[in-house]
Amino acid sequence: MPTRWREAFDAVVDVVLPPSCAACDVVLPGPGAFCEDCAQEVLELPTVHCARCAEPGAFEGGVCGRCRLGVSWARAFAPFEHEGALAKAIHRFKYEDRSDLSRSLGLLLASAAKGELAQMPGALVPLPLHEARFRERKFDQAALLARTVATYAGRPLELGWLTRVRHTPRQVGLSEAQREVNVAGAFVASAAVQGQDVVLIDDVLTSGATAREAARVLREAGAARVFVLTLARAHNELHGDGAEQRARPRDR
């Protein structure tokens, strides 16, 4: 859709369906994702974080133990912490049938990560759901986010470059090793990625096991570089070697 028509369409939508807070549904006075109260709970990623995966905290050499063991992506980043109102909004988006939140959350990601995204070349590729999970949820939250970011950032979107071919249990409650085993062999990449840079898009990065497996498959299929961009980064208590000194800095 041409930009001028999209702007006109969005203006009509905002009149018919006024924007509301993604966390509490309070009607907003203008475009945005959160009301004034909820916005105070949205925490930007701390300045001190892992240089490879954006895990919040102070780590030896600036890189967490997991990334020192090796990751398949060039860099992962998220503009916000998975806390407070944002965590609530993401939960509503994914598990409470609120696909309508994709627009406000996608715009938030596109805006907040504009500088980082400019340093991540290539097509946007959502981290896909398996067909069984898609039927259960009725939509793919990563694909909706990626579509919004691609539209408003003027970036190419490729929905067929990565496919989830194995249905896996949710990662919540699994150990580090169990998470790795759970997602092993879950993805297949298209030959179209040969020589291409790829930006994987998802809502939250936690241990990174799923994104690491997806990035590995893309690289093995010939992708030049893989970047990972998510809306939020979780504080992860699962670590590879236990050598890091954890911190929760609030240096903005």
C-alpha positions in Angstrom: 0.0 0.0 0.0 1.5 3.4 -1.0 2.5 5.6 2.0 -0.1 8.3 1.3 -2.9 5.7 1.2 -1.7 4.0 4.3 -1.6 7.3 6.2 -5.2 8.0 5.1 -6.3 4.5 6.1 -4.6 4.8 9.5 -6.3 8.2 10.1 -9.7 6.6 9.5 -8.9 3.7 11.7 -7.9 6.0 14.5 -11.2 7.9 14.3 -13.3 4.8 14.2 -11.2 2.8 16.7 -9.3 5.4 18.8 -5.9 4.1 19.9 -5.8 2.6 23.4 -3.1 1.6 25.8 -1.6 -1.8 24.9 -1.4 -2.8 28.6 -4.7 -1.4 30.1 -6.9 -0.3 27.2 -7.3 3.3 28.4 -8.1 5.4 25.4 -5.1 7.5 24.3 -5.3 11.1 23.3 -3.2 10.4 20.2 -1.0 7.7 18.5 1.1 5.6 20.9 1.4 2.3 22.6 0.9 3.2 26.3 -1.0 5.6 28.5 1.0 7.9 30.7 0.9 5.6 33.8 1.8 2.4 31.9 4.6 4.2 30.0 6.4 4.8 33.3 6.7 1.0 33.6 8.3 0.6 30.2 12.1 0.2 30.8 14.6 0.8 28.1 17.4 -1.8 27.7 20.2 -0.8 30.2 23.3 0.7 28.7 25.3 -2.1 30.3 24.5 -5.3 28.5 26.1 -8.2 26.5 27.4 -6.8 23.3 26.3 -9.9 21.3 22.9 -10.7 22.7 21.8 -7.6 24.7 21.3 -9.6 27.9 21.1 -6.9 30.7 24.0 -7.0 33.1 27.8 -6.5 33.4 29.8 -9.4 32.0 33.5 -10.1 31.7 34.8 -8.6 28.5 31.4 -7.2 27.8 30.1 -10.6 26.5 28.0 -13.1 28.5 29.2 -16.7 29.0 26.7 -18.1 26.5 27.9 -15.8 23.7 31.5 -16.6 24.6 30.7 -20.2 23.8 29.5 -19.1 20.3 26.3 -17.9 18.7 25.2 -18.1 15.1 24.0 -14.5 14.8 26.1 -11.4 14.3 24.3 -9.4 16.9 21.0 -9.4 18.8 19.2 -6.4 20.2 16.0 -5.3 21.9 15.1 -1.7 22.8 13.3 -2.6 26.0 13.4 -5.0 29.0 10.7 -7.6 29.3 9.2 -6.0 32.4 6.1 -4.2 33.6 3.5 -2.8 31.2 5.4 -4.0 28.1 5.5 -7.6 29.4 1.8 -7.4 30.1 1.1 -6.0 26.6 3.2 -8.8 24.9 1.3 -11.4 27.0 -2.0 -9.9 25.9 -0.8 -9.8 22.3 0.3 -13.5 22.2 -2.0 -15.3 24.6 -5.2 -13.2 24.9 -6.2 -13.0 21.2 -5.1 -9.4 20.8 -3.7 -9.4 17.4 -4.9 -5.8 17.1 -1.9 -4.8 19.3 0.5 -5.7 16.5 0.3 -2.2 15.0 1.1 -0.2 18.2 3.8 -2.7 19.3 5.3 -3.0 15.8 5.4 0.8 15.5 7.0 1.0 18.9 9.7 -1.5 17.8 10.3 0.3 14.5 10.7 3.7 16.3 12.7 2.6 19.3 15.1 0.4 17.3 15.4 2.8 14.3 19.1 3.3 14.9 19.9 -0.3 15.5 17.9 -1.4 12.6 19.8 0.9 10.3 22.9 -1.1 11.3 21.2 -4.4 10.5 21.1 -4.8 6.7 18.9 -7.3 4.9 15.4 -8.5 4.7 13.2 -8.9 7.8 12.3 -12.5 8.5 9.9 -13.4 11.4 10.7 -16.3 13.7 7.8 -18.5 12.6 5.3 -20.5 14.5 4.7 -24.1 13.6 1.4 -24.7 11.7 -0.1 -26.4 14.8 0.6 -23.4 17.0 -0.7 -21.1 14.3 -4.0 -23.0 14.2 -4.2 -22.7 18.0 -3.4 -19.0 18.1 -5.0 -18.0 14.8 -2.1 -15.6 14.0 1.7 -15.5 14.1 2.7 -12.6 16.4 6.3 -12.4 15.0 5.0 -12.1 11.4 2.5 -9.4 12.4 5.3 -7.4 14.1 7.7 -7.9 11.2 5.1 -6.8 8.7 4.5 -3.5 10.6 8.2 -2.8 11.1 8.9 -3.6 7.4 6.1 -1.2 6.3 7.0 1.7 8.4 10.8 1.2 8.1 10.7 0.7 4.3 12.4 -2.7 4.6 11.8 -5.9 2.6 9.9 -8.7 4.3 10.4 -12.3 3.5 7.9 -14.8 5.0 9.1 -17.8 3.1 12.8 -17.8 4.0 12.4 -19.7 7.3 9.8 -22.4 8.1 9.2 -24.1 11.4 8.8 -27.8 10.5 8.7 -29.4 14.0 6.1 -28.6 16.7 7.9 -28.0 20.0 6.6 -27.6 23.5 6.9 -24.1 25.0 10.3 -23.3 26.5 9.0 -22.0 29.8 10.3 -24.0 32.7 12.9 -25.9 30.7 16.6 -25.9 31.6 19.3 -24.5 29.3 20.1 -27.9 27.9 16.5 -28.9 27.6 15.8 -25.7 25.6 18.5 -26.5 23.2 17.3 -30.0 22.6 13.7 -28.8 22.4 14.3 -26.6 19.3 17.0 -28.7 17.6 15.9 -29.4 14.0 12.8 -27.2 14.4 13.5 -25.0 11.3 14.3 -25.2 7.6 15.6 -22.3 5.6 14.9 -21.6 1.9 17.8 -21.6 -0.6 16.8 -18.0 -1.3 18.8 -16.9 1.7 22.1 -17.8 -0.1 24.3 -14.8 0.2 21.7 -12.6 1.9 21.7 -10.7 5.2 18.8 -11.6 7.4 17.2 -9.8 10.3 15.2 -12.2 12.5 12.2 -10.5 14.1 10.4 -11.8 17.3 8.6 -10.4 20.3 10.9 -11.5 23.2 14.5 -12.9 23.5 15.0 -14.9 26.6 17.6 -17.6 26.6 18.0 -17.2 22.9 17.9 -21.0 22.2 15.2 -20.7 19.5 16.8 -17.7 17.8 20.2 -19.4 17.9 18.8 -22.5 16.2 17.0 -20.4 13.6 20.2 -18.4 12.9 22.3 -21.6 12.7 19.9 -23.0 10.1 19.9 -19.8 8.1 23.7 -19.6 8.1 24.0 -23.3 7.0 21.7 -22.5 4.1 24.1 -19.8 3.0 22.9 -16.6 4.7 25.8 -14.1 4.9 24.9 -12.6 8.3 22.0 -13.1 10.7 20.9 -10.3 13.1 18.1 -10.7 15.7 15.8 -7.9 16.7 13.1 -8.3 19.3 10.8 -5.9 21.1 12.0 -7.0 24.5 14.9 -8.7 26.2 14.3 -10.8 29.3 16.6 -11.0 32.2 17.8 -14.6 31.9 18.9 -16.6 34.9 20.1 -19.5 32.7 23.8 -19.2 31.9 26.4 -21.4 30.3 29.3 -21.2 32.6 28.2 -19.1 35.6 31.3 -16.9 35.3 29.4 -13.7 34.8 28.8 -11.2 37.6 25.1 -10.2 37.2 23.9 -6.7 37.6 20.7 -4.8 37.1 22.1 -1.4 36.2 19.7 1.5 35.5 22.2 3.6 33.6 20.2 5.1 30.8 
